[in-house]
Amino acid sequence: STMLLLLTRHMRRTPMHMRLFVASSSVSKAALSSLSSSAADAKFYIPRKERATSNSMYEIDNIYDQRIKRRRRIDPTRELNYTPDHWERHKSVFRRIKHMLTTFGSSPFQRLMFPDFFVTSMIAGSLTYYNNFMVIDASSQLWIDGSGFAAATTAIALMTGFRLNASNARYAEGRKLIGAVHSTSRDLATNTMMWIKLREDKKRMINLIKAFSVAMTFHLNKKGAHHSIRRCLPNFEEQIYAEYQAELLDIFSDDTNEDFLLI
């Protein structure tokens, strides 16, 4: 009864009180400066009814375990959906052969080659050339004491371990929070279908629950889920806002809907 009372009271509020979130500053500025932008300007989002398959929204790299294809070499690896089939291939006895064949095209290898490995190789090569070809006597050579090098590597190893544990903890905490949001959304949708009687109010509440996930994605990530959009584009803010509107329009199905216009 308490949940019914809360939902009923919430549904009686004006749309202004039902706004789900305050967008990030960049998206808000784009919304204020380009109100004329419409969902038809979206270039990257594909509505559900136009998708041939569940993966048609992204360009998939089939060589590397169904990952999203990287636009640039420096882009990180993004898993679309890690399923039990991926895990089965990962445990295969032939996985090391595949790893050797795909080493040079993997994201970690390419991102380490430049600039990390390239800069290290340039410094080492320059020191070697200086010591062997430019120095007259051994006393003028550039070198470092082995004990100091060992102490430095130990400190770097400890720092790397702490940083790795901290980053993994943040990743795990983020997954827990996203899981909590999904569980809460499902519970709220279940209560909506159970307790709200009017069909219009029920549909409106379900649409708001769906829109919350879209709004949260664009609030946490400036690009939303559209990683292929480049920030250097002159109309980057307007393009992101157009993609955001297109995703919301896929939920509300009407660009004159009050909630769509307010969110």
N, C-alpha and C positions, 0 to 999 in steps of 0.2 A: 504493500500500500504506500509506503514511503517513496519507493521508486516511481510509482504511478503519479504521486503528487508532484514530485520534482519534475518529471518529464512533462506533465500537463502544464505546470506553471511555466516551464521553460518554453513550451510551444506557444504560450499566450503572449510572450514578449514580442516586442517589435523587432524587425530584422536587424536594426542597428545594435541591439543588445546581444545578438546571436552571432556576431562576427567571431570567427574562429581564432584568428591570430593577427598580430601586427607584422606585416612583411618586413623584410630587411630593408635597410635604407636605400639600397640601389634599386630594388624592385618598386619600392614606394615612390621614389623619384620618377622612375619610368612611368608608373601608373598615373602620376599627377601631370607629367609633362606631355604624355602621349595618350590621352584618353581616346583619341580617334583610332588607335591601333585596335584591330579586331582579331578574333581567333582565326580568321581566314588567312592572316599573314604568317601563320606558323608554317615553318619549313621542315621541321624535324619530327614533330609528334604525329603519329598516325592513329586516327580514331579506331576504336575496337572493331567497328563494323567493316572497316576497310582492310583489316589485317587478314592475310591468308593463313598464317600460323601464329602460334604464341610468340615465336622468336622473330617475326618479320619486322618488329620495331627497331631491332638492332642488327648491325652487320656482324655476323659471327665468324670467328676464326676457327675453322674445324680442325686445323692441325694441332692446336694447343688446347685440347679438352673443352671445346665448345665455349671458349672465352670470347668476350667482346673484342672485336678487332681494334687494335690500337691505331689511332690516327697519326701519331708521331712516335719516333723511337724512344723519346724520353717519357712517354706516357706509362703509367703503371698498369699492371695486369688487373683486369676486372672480371670476376666470375659472374656470369649471368644467373646461373642457378646450379649449385653443386648438388647433384643428385646421387643416389646409390649407384647408378651406372658409372658415374665418374669415379666414385670410390673403388668400384670393382676394377676399373682399368688402372687406377693408381696402384693397386695391390698386385697387378699382374707380374709374373716372373720375367716378362719381356719389357718391363717399363724402362729399365736402364738402357736398353738398346734405343728405345724411342728418345730418351733423354739425351743420349749422345748425338743422335741425328738432328735434334732440334735445339742444341745448345746455343749455336750462334744466332738463332732467331728468338731466343727467350728474352723476356723483359729484364730480369736481373742481370744477365750477362751484358746486354747492350747498354744498360744504364751504368754499369760499372766500367765498361770500356772507355766511355767518355762522360764526364771529364776525369774521373778518379784515376783509372789506370793510365790514361794518357798523360796526365800531369805528373804522376809518380814516375813514369818511364822517362819523361823529358828531364825531370830533375836528376834522376839517377844517371841517365846518359850524359847530361852536361857535366856532372861531377866526375864521371869516369873519363871523359875527354879532357877535362881540365887537369886531372891528376896524372894522366898518362902522356899527354902531348904538349901541355902548356907550362907545366911546372919544371923548373930546372933541377932542384934538389928535393929530397924527400921531406925536409923540414917545412917546406911551403905547401905541402899537400893538405887538402881538406879532408878531415876524417873525424870520427866520433869514437869515444871510448866504448868498448863493448859492454862494460857494466852499466853505464848510463843508458845505453840502448836497451838493455834487458829491463832496467827499471821502468823506462818509458813504455815499452810494450806491455809490461804487466799492468801499469796504470791504465793504459788504453783498453786492455782486455777487460778490466774490472768495470770501467766506465761504460764500455759497450754492453756488457752484461746487464748493468742496471738500466741503461736506456732501453734495451730490448724487453726486459721484464715490465718496465713502466708502459711502453707502447702497447705491449700485448694486453696489459691490464686495462688500458683505456679502450682498446678494441673490444675486449670481452664485456666491459661495462656498457659500451654503446650497443652491443647486441642484446644485452639484457633489457636496456631501456626501450629499444625498438620492439622487442618481444612483448614487453609490458604494454606498449601502445597498441599493438595488434590484439592482444588478449582483451584489453579494455574496450577496444572498438567492437570486437565480436560480442562481448557481453552487453554493451550498450545497444547494439543492433538487435540482439535477442530480446532484450527487455522492451525495445521499441515495438517489435513485431508482436509481442505478447500483450502489452498493456495499452498501447495507444490504439484507439478504436477508429478514429476518422482516417480514411484512406489518404486524404491529402496531407494531413499532419504526419502520418506514418512515412509517406514517400519523402516528405521534406526532411524529416529527421534522418532517414537513411542516406539521403544525398549529402547532408551536412557531415555525417560520419565519414563518408567516402572522401569528401572534399578536405577533411582535416589531414588525411595522409598526404594528399597532394600539396597542401599548404605547408605542412611540416617539412616535406622534402625540399621545397624551394626556400624555406626559411633556414634550413641547416646547410644547404648547398646552393651557392649562388646560381649554378647552372641547372639545378634540379637533377634530373636523370639524363640530361642531354649533354654528354661529355664531349661530343664532337663540335660543339659551338666554340669558337675561338674568342677569347676575351679582347683581342686586338681589333676586332671588327668595329667599324665606326658606329654601327647601330646595335651594339651588343645589348645594351639595356632594353631597348625596344623589342629586340628579338626574343629575349628571355621572357619579357612580359607577354608577348604574343604566344609563346609556347605554354606559359602558365594559364592563360585564358583558354587556349585550346584544350588543355587537360580538364579544366573545370567545365567547359562546354560539353565535353564527352560525358560528364556526370549529370548536369542539369538539363541538357538537350534543348535549351531555350535561352538565347542571348538576351531576352527581356525579363528573365527571372530576377526577382528582387535580391535573392541570396547570391546569385551569380554576379550581379552588378556590385554588390557590397563587398563580397569576399575578394 
